[in-house]
Amino acid sequence: MQDFFDKPSVSQPKETTPSQPPQPKPQTSSKKAAAEALPEGFFDDPILDAKARNVEYEDPIEEEWEKFKKEIAEETTVSEAIMAEDIEESKAERDIEEIDEQIHNWQRVEQLQQRKEELMKKEVTAEEDNQDNKSDLEDEEYEEFLSWRAKGVWKE
């Protein structure tokens, strides 16, 4: 076995820097280790505690507020869906009522047209009867003037 001293040394001149102090290593790793070593709630101030542990501070009031807003948004969408459904149902009911009213009005129009046709038929038959009666009366009146036997006698 060879030791360190047993090795032949290769002589290489080392360069030395004149009067350069050794640079200190950054202490971030030691600060991180110290911060990780601190338990949560070590400091009374929660903001300072989170900063010392290099963790973002989460305000419990803000968390509750965000949770509240999220639940309100969910309830709002549910409420809007229910309202939209109610509006749709009421619109359908109104449409049905309007259609029923139109059917009822159309039936009245049909009844009035049938009544009109019946009255027209009665009027036509009444006119025919009147014309027959008039023609009979006219014939009788003309016969009176045309009759040679009744020339001197006036009917009263």
KAWO-V507552 format. One record per helix or strand of 2 or more residues. SS is the DSSP state (H for helix, E for strand). FROM is the first residue (numbers start at 0). LEN is the number of residues. If there is no record, write none. Layout:
# KAWO-V507552
ss;from;len
SS;FROM;LEN
SS;FROM;LEN
This chain:
# KAWO-V507552
ss;from;len
H;27;10
H;45;7
H;59;87
